[in-house]
Amino acid sequence: MFNHYIAPLAIHFVWSPSDQELAEPIIDIVKNNFSRDKNKPFSRAINLPLFFYSSSNGNKVPNNIPSTNAQRNVIFVFTSLNTLGNEAWKEYIQSFHVDESIRIVPVALDTYGLNHQGPLNGLNCIRAYDWQLDNKYLIALVSLSHEIYRHGLCDGKSEKTGNSDSIKIFLSHSKSEQEGRAYVKKVKDFIDQTNIGRFFDVTEIAAGFSFSDEIEKHISDATLIAFETDSYFSRYWCQREILSAKQKDRPILVVNCLNEYEDRIFPASSNVPCISVPTVSNLSELEVLRVLSSALTETIRFQYSKKILEEYQKKNWFSDETKLIFRPPEVRKMFELKKKGVKKVCYPDPPVFMEEADWHAMIEIEAITPLWNPSDINSLSHLKVGLSISDCYEDSFESSHLNPDQLLQLAQDLARHLLARSASLVYGGDLRPNGLTEFILDEALVLTERLTVLEAKVENHLAWPLSIETNEVRAWRAKYSRLMRTVEHDIPADVAHGIDSQLFLKPITPNNSFIWSRSLTEMRKIIVENSSVRICVGGKLAGYKGKMPGVLEEIILSINCGKPIFLLGGFNGVVGDVCKVILDKDVPKTLTEEWQIQNTPGYSELQEIAKDKNCNCDYDEIINILKNVDINLLAKNVGLSVGSYKQLMKTPFIDECTYLILSGLKKIS
């Protein structure tokens, strides 16, 4: 029986577009804090699953309510005059249901937002309208982060209030140094004197108490904040506090307050996040909020990593004998584990540089991450994996509830893990700045630096006229010469008559658009033929240049030639609609010629020219092909069970998609 992975936690945001100016900056700061930065793909940032629900105008509501797709779902509902006073939004919010897996947190943007009934009745609201203008968005981050911790990660009942749900903070500082005492006093005073105080339960060791007893008592369930002043690491008890937090596997944040010089950074204080504050004794409210929000973030990252590794282990992503640790391996910790007979540890992705990890073998403990094992480095060396990925999201979150960055993060993860296993990537993408091609190549560059024994291989195909030699193409070749081979395709013979193939042809007339479509089709035939297996996700439904949406064409070509194909429908777009046809036999209107003509400028004229030359897109034929796809064969071809393949077609979780794809590729390789 198939036992699929269920994410420990998902966060949902619901807001009316009439409240966009007030709600979206709050949502953005939370999103940016808990999503991996696409420009720092190997950062250790948390990457919580986030979903967004809004609409194109204030009189419309999202097409569906937040789903219970995780073990715990925290739903932030932004309420206001625009939700209570609009009947459609009022009824939409009242349709929400609450159970053991769902917790709703109302965020009132004005006083009207306090008065919603139904599932919001009686719930305590975050009163965003009370936030002072100075540092408003850091206050928002602390407030919403606390609710994520309380409802999503606390093991106790979420209905509790007060200190039972507060994050316990242990303030570690040099008691002999004025700066350290001043920093801690400012943080404590701020917590005691503001509404933020209810989120934290703060401890420092007071005079007259046994240091050893107090450390053991208070650090065991706290997040330690270490204020690193000039004398901090030279103090025995400061070192003891750090060591105790490490030994008890507690979250740690280092606050760099150095005024002049530290003669030795204590080794045990490394391998944790660090924030810098100005070297002044009187910290501003802004700096205190930065410290507290960073402590909250690290606490959430640490606890979420613990829950997600435990869930992976339950689903047999790695063996029960594997010891789970929640930050990259450290010498002291590994020797402790070796004494206990531990042979393998698993820590959160991403893996550390190989040079940093070379000592693991010396103590005979294997260190892996959920998606990376050093022994896998050549496991896919003979595979050429084609990627059919393109943007697909509309801005309103009316029907698609994923942020566009999540598709990019999926592409980065897939590129990283495939290249790390020595697979070659085959991709047909243009070379525009900040496009998917650039992010995939940048991922490969970083990977070759991190895994120095690896020779990354990316084959990027360019259809004519994008393949015409230009300074831009030369610059890309030069930048990525270590890993990219560019394949430039000529103009197809059947449309080449009278065309100067050395001059760029703009797709500004129906005939020019037809030439583009023929060029794209011929390139796609070749990249499908040259791939061992294909991964398809996302894909524009309209506004494309070819005879049909590009990802759709690559899917149909793959099916027709029996190519193994992974279909990731949980990220919507063309692939999402294709999965609906295969699974439910329903035909979305987006896969009809009528809809395409209505939503893609110039498509009617393109189809007329193509029909005359027997090169048009026949949507009835496409639907017939998809309805007759044998899902048992799809699954078998990629090394998955039918249950696993169906889950791949539905899941919106990046880690689950990556794991299923790697599992299948390992079997067929």
C-alpha positions as CSV (number, residue, x, y, z in Angstrom):
1,M,0.0,0.0,0.0
2,F,1.3,3.4,-0.9
3,N,2.1,5.6,2.1
4,H,2.8,9.1,0.8
5,Y,4.6,11.9,2.6
6,I,2.5,14.6,4.3
7,A,4.3,17.8,5.1
8,P,4.4,18.7,8.8
9,L,3.4,22.3,8.2
10,A,1.9,24.6,5.6
11,I,1.2,28.3,5.8
12,H,-1.8,29.9,3.9
13,F,-2.5,33.6,3.4
14,V,-6.0,34.9,2.5
15,W,-6.7,38.5,1.6
16,S,-9.0,40.7,-0.5
17,P,-7.4,42.6,-3.4
18,S,-9.1,45.7,-2.0
19,D,-6.7,45.4,1.0
20,Q,-3.6,44.8,-1.2
21,E,-1.9,48.0,0.0
22,L,-2.1,46.9,3.6
23,A,-1.9,43.2,3.4
24,E,0.7,42.4,0.8
25,P,3.7,44.1,2.6
26,I,2.9,42.0,5.6
27,I,2.7,38.9,3.6
28,D,5.9,39.7,1.7
29,I,8.0,40.1,4.8
30,V,6.8,36.7,6.1
31,K,7.2,35.1,2.7
32,N,10.8,36.5,2.3
33,N,11.7,35.4,5.8
34,F,10.5,31.8,5.4
35,S,11.3,31.1,1.8
36,R,14.7,30.3,0.4
37,D,16.2,33.2,-1.4
38,K,16.3,32.2,-5.1
39,N,19.6,34.2,-5.4
40,K,21.1,32.1,-2.5
41,P,20.2,28.6,-3.5
42,F,22.6,26.9,-1.1
43,S,21.7,29.0,1.9
44,R,20.5,27.3,5.1
45,A,17.3,29.3,5.1
46,I,14.0,27.7,6.1
47,N,11.7,26.9,3.1
48,L,8.2,26.6,4.5
49,P,5.4,25.6,2.1
50,L,3.4,28.8,1.5
51,F,0.1,29.2,-0.3
52,F,-1.7,32.4,-1.3
53,Y,-5.4,33.0,-1.8
54,S,-6.8,36.3,-3.3
55,S,-8.5,37.4,-6.6
56,S,-8.4,39.8,-9.5
57,N,-10.8,42.3,-8.0
58,G,-12.5,43.0,-4.7
59,N,-15.9,41.6,-5.7
60,K,-14.4,38.2,-6.6
61,V,-13.2,35.5,-4.2
62,P,-10.6,32.7,-4.8
63,N,-11.8,29.6,-6.6
64,N,-11.3,27.4,-3.6
65,I,-10.6,27.5,0.1
66,P,-7.3,26.7,1.7
67,S,-6.7,22.9,1.6
68,T,-5.6,20.6,4.4
69,N,-2.6,19.4,2.6
70,A,-0.3,19.3,5.6
71,Q,-0.4,17.8,9.1
72,R,-0.8,21.3,10.4
73,N,-2.2,24.2,8.4
74,V,-1.9,27.8,9.7
75,I,-4.3,30.1,7.8
76,F,-3.8,33.9,8.1
77,V,-7.0,35.6,7.1
78,F,-6.7,39.3,6.6
79,T,-10.0,40.9,7.7
80,S,-11.3,44.4,7.2
81,L,-14.3,46.5,6.0
82,N,-13.6,45.0,2.6
83,T,-14.1,41.4,3.8
84,L,-16.9,41.9,6.3
85,G,-18.8,44.5,4.1
86,N,-18.6,42.5,0.9
87,E,-21.1,39.6,0.8
88,A,-19.0,37.4,-1.4
89,W,-15.9,37.7,0.8
90,K,-18.0,37.3,4.0
91,E,-19.5,34.1,2.7
92,Y,-16.2,32.8,1.4
93,I,-14.5,33.2,4.8
94,Q,-17.5,31.7,6.6
95,S,-17.1,28.6,4.4
96,F,-13.8,27.8,6.0
97,H,-13.8,24.8,8.4
98,V,-11.6,24.1,11.4
99,D,-10.4,20.7,12.5
100,E,-7.3,19.2,14.2
101,S,-5.1,20.0,11.2
102,I,-6.3,23.6,10.6
103,R,-5.8,26.7,12.7
104,I,-7.1,30.1,11.6
105,V,-5.4,33.3,12.7
106,P,-7.4,36.5,11.8
107,V,-5.3,39.6,11.1
108,A,-7.5,42.6,11.5
109,L,-6.5,45.5,9.2
110,D,-9.1,47.7,10.7
111,T,-11.7,47.5,13.6
112,Y,-14.3,46.1,11.2
113,G,-12.1,43.1,10.8
114,L,-12.8,42.1,14.4
115,N,-16.4,41.3,13.7
116,H,-16.4,38.3,11.4
117,Q,-18.6,35.4,12.5
118,G,-18.5,31.7,11.5
119,P,-15.1,30.0,11.9
120,L,-13.5,33.3,13.0
121,N,-16.1,33.9,15.8
122,G,-14.4,34.1,19.2
123,L,-10.8,33.9,17.8
124,N,-8.3,36.4,19.1
125,C,-7.2,38.7,16.3
126,I,-3.8,40.0,15.5
127,R,-4.6,43.7,15.5
128,A,-2.5,45.1,12.7
129,Y,-4.2,48.5,12.8
130,D,-2.6,49.0,16.3
131,W,1.0,48.6,15.1
132,Q,3.0,51.7,15.3
133,L,4.3,53.0,12.0
134,D,7.9,52.8,13.0
135,N,9.1,49.3,12.5
136,K,5.6,48.2,11.5
137,Y,6.8,45.3,9.3
138,L,9.3,43.9,11.8
139,I,6.5,43.9,14.4
140,A,4.4,42.1,11.8
141,L,7.1,39.5,11.3
142,V,7.4,38.8,15.0
143,S,3.7,38.6,15.5
144,L,3.0,36.2,12.6
145,S,6.1,34.2,13.3
146,H,4.9,33.6,16.8
147,E,1.6,32.3,15.5
148,I,3.4,30.0,13.1
149,Y,5.4,28.6,16.0
150,R,2.5,28.4,18.4
151,H,0.0,26.8,16.0
152,G,2.4,24.9,13.7
153,L,5.2,23.7,15.8
154,C,4.2,23.6,19.5
155,D,3.5,20.1,20.7
156,G,0.9,21.4,23.2
157,K,-2.6,22.4,22.4
158,S,-2.9,25.5,20.3
159,E,-5.7,26.9,22.4
160,K,-3.3,27.6,25.2
161,T,-2.4,31.2,26.0
162,G,0.3,32.9,27.9
163,N,3.8,31.5,28.7
164,S,2.9,27.9,27.8
165,D,3.0,29.0,24.1
166,S,5.7,31.6,24.5
167,I,9.1,31.0,23.0
168,K,11.6,30.6,25.8
169,I,14.7,32.8,25.3
170,F,17.9,32.3,27.3
171,L,20.0,35.5,27.1
172,S,23.7,34.7,27.3
173,H,26.2,37.5,27.9
174,S,29.3,38.5,29.7
175,K,28.3,39.8,33.1
176,S,31.6,41.6,33.6
177,E,31.1,43.8,30.6
178,Q,29.0,46.9,30.6
179,E,28.0,46.5,26.9
180,G,26.7,42.9,27.4
181,R,24.6,43.9,30.4
182,A,23.2,46.9,28.5
183,Y,22.2,44.9,25.5
184,V,20.4,42.3,27.6
185,K,18.7,45.0,29.7
186,K,17.4,46.7,26.5
187,V,16.0,43.4,25.1
188,K,14.4,42.5,28.4
189,D,12.9,46.0,28.9
190,F,11.5,46.0,25.4
191,I,9.9,42.6,26.0
192,D,8.5,43.7,29.4
193,Q,7.1,47.0,28.3
194,T,5.6,46.2,24.9
195,N,2.8,44.0,23.6
196,I,5.5,41.8,22.0
197,G,6.3,40.6,25.5
198,R,3.6,38.0,25.5
199,F,5.5,36.1,22.8
200,F,8.6,35.5,24.8
201,D,9.5,33.9,28.2
202,V,13.0,35.4,28.9
203,T,15.7,34.0,31.2
204,E,19.1,35.1,32.3
205,I,21.1,33.8,35.3
206,A,20.5,36.1,38.2
207,A,22.9,36.8,41.0
208,G,22.8,34.4,43.9
209,F,21.8,31.3,41.9
210,S,24.0,28.3,41.0
211,F,25.3,28.8,37.5
212,S,25.5,25.1,36.7
213,D,22.0,24.3,38.0
214,E,20.4,27.3,36.3
215,I,22.1,26.5,32.9
216,E,20.8,23.0,33.0
217,K,17.3,24.1,34.1
218,H,16.7,26.9,31.6
219,I,18.6,26.0,28.4
220,S,17.1,22.6,28.0
221,D,13.9,24.0,26.4
222,A,15.0,27.4,25.3
223,T,16.5,29.3,22.3
224,L,19.9,30.7,23.3
225,I,20.8,34.2,22.2
226,A,24.5,34.9,22.7
227,F,25.6,38.5,22.8
228,E,29.1,38.4,21.5
229,T,30.9,41.3,23.1
230,D,34.7,41.7,23.2
231,S,35.2,39.5,26.3
232,Y,32.3,37.1,25.8
233,F,34.2,34.0,24.6
234,S,36.9,34.5,27.2
235,R,34.3,33.8,30.0
236,Y,34.0,30.3,31.3
237,W,30.3,30.4,32.0
238,C,29.5,31.9,28.6
239,Q,31.3,28.9,27.0
240,R,29.4,26.6,29.3
241,E,26.1,28.1,28.2
242,I,27.0,27.6,24.5
243,L,28.2,24.1,25.1
244,S,25.0,23.2,27.0
245,A,22.8,24.5,24.3
246,K,24.7,22.5,21.7
247,Q,24.7,19.4,23.9
248,K,20.9,19.7,24.3
249,D,20.3,20.4,20.6
250,R,18.8,23.8,21.1
251,P,18.4,26.7,18.6
252,I,21.2,29.3,19.0
253,L,21.5,32.8,17.6
254,V,24.8,34.8,17.9
255,V,24.5,38.5,18.1
256,N,27.7,40.2,17.0
257,C,28.3,43.2,19.3
258,L,32.1,43.4,19.0
259,N,33.4,46.8,19.7
260,E,37.0,46.3,18.9
261,Y,38.5,42.8,18.9
262,E,37.9,39.2,19.9
263,D,41.2,37.2,20.3
264,R,39.5,33.8,19.8
265,I,36.1,32.9,18.6
266,F,34.9,29.9,20.6
267,P,34.6,27.0,18.1
268,A,31.4,25.7,19.6
269,S,29.7,29.0,18.7
270,S,30.0,28.4,15.0
271,N,27.6,26.6,12.7
272,V,24.7,28.8,13.8
273,P,23.2,32.0,12.4
274,C,24.7,35.3,13.4
275,I,23.2,38.8,13.3
276,S,25.2,42.0,13.6
277,V,24.0,45.0,15.6
278,P,25.6,48.5,16.1
279,T,28.3,48.8,18.8
280,V,26.3,51.2,21.0
281,S,25.1,50.4,24.5
282,N,21.6,51.7,23.8
283,L,20.1,49.4,21.2
284,S,17.3,51.0,19.2
285,E,13.8,49.4,19.0
286,L,14.7,48.4,15.4
287,E,17.7,46.5,16.5
288,V,15.9,44.7,19.3
289,L,13.2,43.7,16.8
290,R,15.9,42.4,14.4
291,V,17.3,40.3,17.2
292,L,14.0,38.9,18.4
293,S,12.7,38.2,14.8
294,S,16.0,36.4,14.0
295,A,15.7,34.3,17.2
296,L,12.1,33.4,16.2
297,T,13.2,32.5,12.7
298,E,16.0,30.2,14.0
299,T,13.6,28.6,16.5
300,I,11.1,27.9,13.7
301,R,13.8,26.6,11.3
302,F,15.2,24.3,14.0
303,Q,11.9,22.9,15.1
304,Y,10.6,22.6,11.5
305,S,13.8,20.8,10.5
306,K,13.3,18.4,13.4
307,K,9.7,17.6,12.4
308,I,10.4,17.3,8.7
309,L,13.4,14.9,9.2
310,E,11.3,12.8,11.5
311,E,8.6,12.6,8.9
312,Y,11.1,11.7,6.2
313,Q,12.4,8.9,8.4
314,K,8.8,7.6,9.0
315,K,8.3,7.4,5.2
316,N,11.6,5.4,4.8
317,W,13.5,8.1,3.0
318,F,16.4,6.8,5.1
319,S,16.8,4.0,7.6
320,D,15.6,4.0,11.2
321,E,19.2,3.5,12.4
322,T,20.1,7.0,11.0
323,K,20.6,9.5,13.7
324,L,18.9,12.9,13.0
325,I,20.7,16.1,13.7
326,F,19.3,19.6,13.0
327,R,22.4,21.5,11.9
328,P,25.4,20.4,9.8
329,P,27.7,17.9,11.6
330,E,30.2,19.2,14.2
331,V,33.3,17.5,15.4
332,R,32.3,17.4,19.1
333,K,28.8,16.1,18.3
334,M,30.0,13.5,15.9
335,F,32.5,12.1,18.5
336,E,29.7,11.9,21.0
337,L,27.6,9.9,18.6
338,K,30.5,7.7,17.6
339,K,30.9,6.6,21.3
340,K,27.2,5.6,21.1
341,G,27.8,3.4,18.1
342,V,26.1,5.7,15.5
343,K,27.3,4.9,12.0
344,K,25.1,7.4,10.0
345,V,23.6,10.9,10.6
346,C,21.2,12.9,8.5
347,Y,21.1,16.7,8.7
348,P,18.9,19.2,6.8
349,D,19.6,20.1,3.2
350,P,21.6,21.6,1.6
351,P,24.9,19.5,2.0
352,V,28.0,21.3,3.1
353,F,31.1,21.7,0.8
354,M,33.1,18.6,0.3
355,E,36.2,20.2,1.8
356,E,34.2,21.0,4.9
357,A,33.0,17.4,5.1
358,D,36.3,15.6,4.5
359,W,36.7,14.7,8.2
360,H,33.5,12.7,8.3
361,A,35.2,9.6,6.9
362,M,38.1,9.9,9.4
363,I,35.7,9.1,12.3
364,E,33.8,6.6,10.2
365,I,30.4,8.2,10.4
366,E,28.5,8.8,7.1
367,A,26.7,12.1,6.9
368,I,23.8,12.5,4.5
369,T,21.0,14.9,3.9
370,P,17.4,13.8,3.0
371,L,18.2,14.3,-0.7
372,W,21.9,13.8,-0.9
373,N,24.2,10.9,-0.1
374,P,27.9,11.1,-1.1
375,S,27.7,7.6,-2.5
376,D,25.2,8.8,-5.1
377,I,27.6,11.1,-7.0
378,N,27.8,8.9,-10.1
379,S,24.5,7.2,-9.8
380,L,22.8,8.9,-12.8
381,S,25.9,9.5,-14.9
382,H,24.5,7.9,-18.1
383,L,21.2,9.7,-18.0
384,K,20.3,12.8,-20.0
385,V,17.4,14.3,-18.2
386,G,15.2,16.8,-20.2
387,L,13.6,19.6,-18.3
388,S,10.3,21.0,-19.5
389,I,9.7,23.9,-17.1
390,S,8.4,27.4,-17.7
391,D,6.6,30.1,-15.8
392,C,2.8,29.7,-15.5
393,Y,1.4,31.8,-12.7
394,E,-1.0,34.7,-12.8
395,D,-0.7,37.4,-10.3
396,S,-4.0,37.4,-8.5
397,F,-3.8,33.9,-6.8
398,E,-7.4,33.3,-7.7
399,S,-7.0,29.8,-9.1
400,S,-3.2,29.2,-8.6
401,H,-2.1,29.5,-5.0
402,L,1.7,29.2,-5.4
403,N,4.1,32.0,-5.6
404,P,6.1,32.1,-8.9
405,D,9.4,31.8,-6.9
406,Q,8.3,28.3,-5.8
407,L,8.5,27.0,-9.4
408,L,12.0,28.5,-9.7
409,Q,13.0,26.9,-6.4
410,L,11.8,23.5,-7.7
411,A,13.9,24.0,-10.9
412,Q,16.9,24.9,-8.7
413,D,16.4,21.8,-6.5
414,L,16.0,19.5,-9.4
415,A,19.1,20.9,-11.2
416,R,21.1,20.6,-8.0
417,H,20.3,17.0,-7.2
418,L,20.4,15.8,-10.8
419,L,23.8,17.4,-11.5
420,A,25.1,16.2,-8.1
421,R,24.4,12.7,-9.3
422,S,26.3,13.3,-12.6
423,A,23.2,13.4,-14.8
424,S,23.3,15.6,-17.8
425,L,20.5,18.2,-18.2
426,V,18.9,19.0,-21.5
427,Y,16.9,22.2,-21.6
428,G,15.4,24.4,-24.4
429,G,15.4,27.9,-22.9
430,D,16.2,31.4,-24.0
431,L,19.0,33.4,-22.5
432,R,17.2,36.3,-21.0
433,P,18.5,37.7,-17.7
434,N,16.8,36.3,-14.6
435,G,15.1,33.6,-16.6
436,L,15.0,29.9,-15.6
437,T,18.0,29.1,-17.8
438,E,20.2,31.5,-15.9
439,F,19.1,30.3,-12.5
440,I,19.7,26.6,-13.5
441,L,23.2,27.5,-14.8
442,D,24.0,29.5,-11.7
443,E,22.9,26.5,-9.6
444,A,25.3,24.3,-11.6
445,L,28.2,26.7,-11.1
446,V,27.7,26.8,-7.4
447,L,27.4,23.0,-7.3
448,T,30.7,22.5,-9.1
449,E,32.4,24.7,-6.5
450,R,30.7,22.8,-3.6
451,L,31.3,19.3,-5.0
452,T,34.7,19.7,-6.5
453,V,34.9,16.2,-8.0
454,L,31.8,16.9,-10.1
455,E,31.8,17.8,-13.8
456,A,28.4,19.4,-14.3
457,K,26.9,19.1,-17.8
458,V,24.1,21.3,-19.1
459,E,23.0,21.2,-22.7
460,N,21.0,24.3,-23.6
461,H,19.1,24.3,-27.0
462,L,18.3,27.5,-28.8
463,A,15.7,27.5,-31.6
464,W,16.2,29.8,-34.6
465,P,16.2,32.8,-34.6
466,L,17.2,32.9,-30.9
467,S,20.3,30.8,-32.0
468,I,21.7,33.6,-34.2
469,E,25.2,34.4,-33.0
470,T,25.2,37.6,-30.9
471,N,27.3,39.2,-28.3
472,E,24.7,38.0,-25.7
473,V,25.1,34.4,-26.8
474,R,28.9,34.7,-26.7
475,A,28.7,36.2,-23.2
476,W,26.6,33.3,-22.0
477,R,29.0,30.8,-23.5
478,A,32.0,32.5,-21.9
479,K,30.4,32.8,-18.4
480,Y,29.2,29.1,-18.4
481,S,32.0,27.6,-20.5
482,R,32.8,25.1,-17.7
483,L,29.5,23.4,-17.8
484,M,27.2,24.5,-20.6
485,R,27.1,23.3,-24.2
486,T,24.9,25.5,-26.4
487,V,23.2,23.8,-29.3
488,E,22.1,26.3,-31.9
489,H,19.3,25.1,-34.3
490,D,19.0,26.2,-37.9
491,I,15.8,27.5,-39.5
492,P,13.7,24.5,-40.7
493,A,14.0,23.8,-44.4
494,D,10.3,24.0,-45.1
495,V,10.2,27.7,-44.0
496,A,13.7,28.8,-45.0
497,H,12.9,30.0,-48.6
498,G,13.5,33.7,-48.9
499,I,14.7,34.1,-45.3
500,D,18.1,35.5,-44.4
501,S,19.0,33.0,-41.6
502,Q,21.6,35.4,-40.3
503,L,19.1,38.2,-39.5
504,F,16.9,38.1,-36.5
505,L,13.2,37.7,-37.4
506,K,10.7,39.4,-35.1
507,P,7.4,37.5,-34.6
508,I,5.3,40.6,-35.5
509,T,3.3,39.2,-38.4
510,P,1.3,35.9,-38.7
511,N,3.7,34.5,-41.2
512,N,6.7,35.3,-39.0
513,S,5.0,33.7,-36.1
514,F,4.4,30.6,-38.1
515,I,8.2,30.4,-38.9
516,W,8.9,30.8,-35.2
517,S,6.4,28.0,-34.4
518,R,8.0,25.6,-36.9
519,S,11.5,26.4,-35.5
520,L,10.4,25.7,-32.0
521,T,8.7,22.4,-33.0
522,E,11.8,21.1,-34.7
523,M,14.0,22.0,-31.8
524,R,11.6,20.3,-29.4
525,K,11.6,17.1,-31.4
526,I,15.3,17.0,-31.1
527,I,15.6,17.7,-27.4
528,V,12.9,15.1,-26.6
529,E,14.7,12.5,-28.8
530,N,18.1,13.3,-27.1
531,S,16.7,12.9,-23.6
532,S,16.7,9.6,-21.6
533,V,13.7,10.9,-19.5
534,R,11.8,14.1,-19.2
535,I,10.5,16.1,-16.2
536,C,7.5,18.4,-16.9
537,V,6.2,21.1,-14.6
538,G,4.4,24.4,-14.9
539,G,4.1,25.8,-18.4
540,K,2.4,28.8,-19.8
541,L,-1.2,28.4,-20.9
542,A,-1.2,31.5,-23.1
543,G,1.2,34.1,-24.5
544,Y,3.6,31.7,-26.0
545,K,5.4,31.7,-29.4
546,G,4.8,28.2,-30.8
547,K,2.0,26.1,-32.3
548,M,0.8,25.3,-28.8
549,P,2.1,25.9,-25.2
550,G,5.7,24.8,-25.2
551,V,5.6,22.4,-22.3
552,L,2.4,20.8,-23.7
553,E,4.2,20.2,-27.0
554,E,7.1,18.5,-25.3
555,I,4.7,16.3,-23.3
556,I,2.8,15.2,-26.4
557,L,6.1,14.5,-28.3
558,S,7.4,12.5,-25.3
559,I,4.2,10.4,-25.0
560,N,4.1,9.7,-28.8
561,C,7.7,8.4,-28.8
562,G,7.3,6.4,-25.5
563,K,9.8,8.5,-23.6
564,P,9.7,8.1,-19.8
565,I,8.1,11.2,-18.4
566,F,7.5,12.7,-14.9
567,L,4.4,14.9,-14.7
568,L,4.3,17.3,-11.8
569,G,0.8,18.7,-11.8
570,G,0.7,20.3,-8.3
571,F,2.4,23.4,-9.6
572,N,-0.5,24.1,-12.0
573,G,0.0,25.5,-15.5
574,V,-0.1,23.3,-18.6
575,V,1.1,20.2,-16.6
576,G,-1.6,20.7,-14.0
577,D,-4.3,20.6,-16.8
578,V,-2.7,17.6,-18.5
579,C,-2.8,15.7,-15.2
580,K,-6.5,16.5,-14.8
581,V,-7.2,15.0,-18.2
582,I,-5.2,11.9,-17.4
583,L,-6.5,11.4,-13.9
584,D,-10.1,12.6,-14.2
585,K,-10.8,12.5,-18.0
586,D,-12.0,16.1,-17.6
587,V,-11.1,18.6,-20.3
588,P,-10.1,22.0,-19.0
589,K,-11.2,24.9,-21.2
590,T,-7.6,26.0,-21.5
591,L,-6.9,22.9,-23.6
592,T,-9.4,24.0,-26.3
593,E,-8.7,25.9,-29.5
594,E,-11.4,28.4,-28.7
595,W,-9.8,29.3,-25.3
596,Q,-6.4,29.6,-26.9
597,I,-7.6,31.9,-29.6
598,Q,-9.3,34.1,-27.0
599,N,-6.3,34.4,-24.7
600,T,-3.3,34.3,-27.1
601,P,-3.0,37.4,-29.4
602,G,-2.5,36.4,-33.1
603,Y,-3.2,32.7,-32.5
604,S,-6.2,32.5,-34.8
605,E,-4.2,33.8,-37.7
606,L,-1.3,31.5,-36.8
607,Q,-3.6,28.5,-36.8
608,E,-5.0,29.4,-40.2
609,I,-1.6,29.5,-41.8
610,A,-0.6,26.3,-40.1
611,K,-3.7,24.5,-41.2
612,D,-2.9,25.3,-44.8
613,K,0.5,23.6,-44.3
614,N,-0.8,20.7,-42.2
615,C,1.2,22.0,-39.2
616,N,-1.5,23.3,-36.9
617,C,-2.3,22.2,-33.4
618,D,-5.3,19.8,-33.3
619,Y,-6.6,20.1,-29.7
620,D,-9.1,17.2,-30.2
621,E,-6.3,14.9,-31.0
622,I,-4.3,16.2,-28.0
623,I,-7.2,15.4,-25.7
624,N,-7.6,12.0,-27.2
625,I,-3.9,11.2,-26.7
626,L,-4.1,12.3,-23.0
627,K,-7.3,10.5,-22.2
628,N,-5.7,7.3,-23.6
629,V,-2.5,7.5,-21.5
630,D,-2.0,4.4,-19.4
631,I,-1.0,5.7,-16.0
632,N,0.3,2.2,-15.1
633,L,2.8,2.5,-18.0
634,L,3.7,6.1,-17.1
635,A,4.6,4.9,-13.6
636,K,6.5,1.8,-14.7
637,N,8.6,3.7,-17.2
638,V,10.0,6.0,-14.5
639,G,10.4,3.4,-11.8
640,L,7.5,4.4,-9.5
641,S,4.5,2.6,-8.2
642,V,1.1,3.9,-9.5
643,G,0.3,5.4,-6.1
644,S,3.6,7.3,-6.1
645,Y,3.1,8.5,-9.6
646,K,-0.4,9.8,-8.8
647,Q,1.0,11.6,-5.8
648,L,3.7,13.2,-8.0
649,M,0.9,14.4,-10.3
650,K,-0.8,16.2,-7.3
651,T,1.6,17.2,-4.7
652,P,2.7,20.9,-4.4
653,F,5.6,20.1,-2.1
654,I,9.1,20.6,-3.6
655,D,10.9,18.1,-1.3
656,E,8.4,15.3,-2.1
657,C,8.6,15.9,-5.8
658,T,12.4,15.8,-5.7
659,Y,12.4,12.7,-3.6
660,L,10.0,10.8,-5.9
661,I,11.9,11.8,-9.0
662,L,15.2,10.7,-7.6
663,S,13.8,7.5,-6.3
664,G,12.4,6.7,-9.8
665,L,15.5,7.6,-11.6
666,K,17.6,5.5,-9.3
667,K,15.5,2.5,-10.1
668,I,15.5,2.9,-13.9
669,S,19.2,3.7,-14.0
